[in-house]
Amino acid sequence: MRKRIIIISLFLASIATFQSCKKDKTEVNFDAVLYSEITSGGFTYYQSGNLLTGASPSPHGDFKLRFNSTALAALDSTGELSTGSSFPAGSIIVKEVFSDSTINLYAVMKKDPSNVNAGNGWVWAEYRTDGSVVFTTVNKGNGCISCHSGTPNRDLVRTFDLH
């Protein structure tokens, strides 16, 4: 009987210890967090916010491009990222895709190599203007990276060579 009480006590103590050591497994909705970041302001437009024509075979169409202050600081005196250079972590680039002079899509890249959803160091996403997700961060840039990997190498950003 005493042995049974000791075994039950050890079992209960083990369960209590396991429960107290268990980490909080709250999952972060990176899509919602990134959408919030791109709509919070503090961005500067590329080429004074001119509407740029989507170059073939881009799936995006006509667009305006904007950079957060971290990404903007990486650009050289010509307003471009030098060939072979990289954007620093925290850089956000937003492509505002237009149709009939109205924004209908945000295509987003955020430099965050430590993010579980990063593909080649970037978190990739696309949103409608209401915040609904078209291309989730969970995809890790699959379907984007192959086109963005062209030469010259400008840290997967193609705009400087196409416009």
C-alpha positions in Angstrom: 0.0 0.0 0.0 2.8 2.4 0.9 4.6 1.6 -2.4 1.3 2.4 -4.3 1.0 5.8 -2.5 4.6 6.7 -3.3 4.1 5.8 -7.0 0.9 7.8 -7.2 2.6 10.8 -5.5 5.5 10.6 -7.9 3.1 10.4 -10.9 1.2 13.4 -9.7 4.4 15.4 -9.0 5.6 14.6 -12.5 2.4 15.8 -14.1 2.5 19.0 -12.0 6.2 19.6 -13.0 5.4 19.0 -16.6 2.5 21.4 -16.6 4.5 24.2 -14.9 7.4 23.8 -17.4 5.3 23.7 -20.5 6.0 26.8 -22.6 3.2 29.0 -23.9 2.5 27.8 -27.4 0.6 30.9 -28.6 0.9 31.1 -32.3 1.6 34.4 -33.9 -0.5 35.3 -37.0 2.3 36.7 -39.1 -0.1 37.6 -41.9 -2.1 39.9 -39.5 1.1 41.4 -38.0 2.7 42.2 -41.3 -0.5 43.7 -42.7 -0.7 46.0 -39.6 2.9 47.0 -40.3 2.3 48.0 -43.9 -0.8 50.0 -43.1 0.7 51.9 -40.1 2.4 54.6 -42.2 6.0 55.8 -42.2 6.9 54.7 -45.8 8.5 56.6 -48.6 7.6 56.1 -52.2 10.1 55.0 -54.9 10.5 57.4 -57.8 8.2 60.0 -56.1 5.3 57.6 -56.1 5.0 57.4 -59.9 2.9 54.6 -61.2 5.3 52.1 -62.8 4.3 49.6 -65.5 4.6 46.0 -64.6 7.3 44.4 -66.7 6.6 41.0 -68.3 6.5 38.3 -66.9 5.5 40.0 -63.6 2.2 38.8 -62.3 1.7 42.1 -60.5 0.8 44.7 -63.1 1.1 48.5 -62.7 2.3 49.5 -59.3 3.8 52.0 -56.9 6.6 50.9 -54.6 7.3 52.1 -51.1 10.0 51.5 -48.5 10.0 51.7 -44.7 12.8 53.8 -43.2 15.1 50.8 -42.6 14.9 49.7 -46.3 15.2 53.4 -47.5 18.4 53.8 -45.6 20.0 50.9 -47.6 19.5 52.7 -50.9 22.4 54.5 -52.6 22.5 58.1 -53.9 20.7 57.0 -57.0 17.8 55.7 -54.9 18.5 52.0 -55.6 20.1 49.1 -53.8 23.6 48.6 -55.2 24.2 45.3 -57.0 25.4 42.6 -54.6 24.2 44.6 -51.5 21.5 43.5 -49.1 18.8 45.1 -47.2 19.1 45.1 -43.4 16.8 43.0 -41.2 13.6 45.0 -40.6 13.4 46.3 -44.1 9.8 46.3 -45.6 9.0 46.9 -49.2 5.4 47.2 -50.3 4.3 47.0 -53.9 0.8 48.7 -54.3 -0.7 47.0 -57.4 -3.2 49.1 -59.3 -6.1 48.3 -61.6 -8.2 51.1 -63.1 -6.3 53.7 -61.0 -7.3 51.9 -57.7 -5.0 49.9 -55.4 -6.3 46.3 -55.5 -3.4 44.4 -54.0 -0.4 44.8 -51.7 2.6 42.6 -52.5 5.0 42.7 -49.5 8.5 41.6 -48.6 9.9 42.0 -45.1 13.6 41.2 -44.4 13.4 39.0 -41.3 15.8 36.0 -41.6 14.9 34.7 -38.1 11.2 34.5 -38.9 9.9 30.9 -39.1 8.1 31.9 -42.4 11.1 33.5 -44.1 12.1 32.3 -47.5 15.7 33.3 -48.5 15.7 35.8 -45.6 12.4 37.5 -46.5 8.8 37.1 -45.4 6.6 37.3 -48.4 2.8 38.1 -48.5 0.0 39.5 -50.6 -3.1 41.2 -49.3 -6.3 42.7 -50.7 -6.9 46.3 -49.4 -9.3 45.0 -46.8 -6.5 43.0 -45.2 -7.6 39.6 -46.5 -4.7 37.3 -47.4 -4.1 36.4 -51.0 -0.6 34.9 -50.5 0.2 33.8 -46.9 3.5 34.3 -45.1 3.3 30.5 -44.4 4.2 29.8 -48.0 7.8 31.2 -47.3 7.9 32.9 -50.7 7.4 29.7 -52.7 6.2 30.9 -56.1 8.0 34.3 -55.6 11.6 33.5 -55.0 12.3 31.9 -58.4 11.3 35.0 -60.3 13.0 37.4 -57.8 16.3 35.5 -58.0 17.4 37.0 -61.3 20.6 38.8 -62.0 22.0 41.2 -61.1 21.6 40.2 -57.5 19.9 43.0 -55.5 18.7 41.0 -52.5 15.7 39.5 -54.5 14.3 43.0 -55.4 13.7 43.3 -59.1 12.3 46.8 -59.5 15.7 48.5 -59.8 16.6 46.6 -62.9 13.2 46.7 -64.5 12.3 50.4 -64.0 
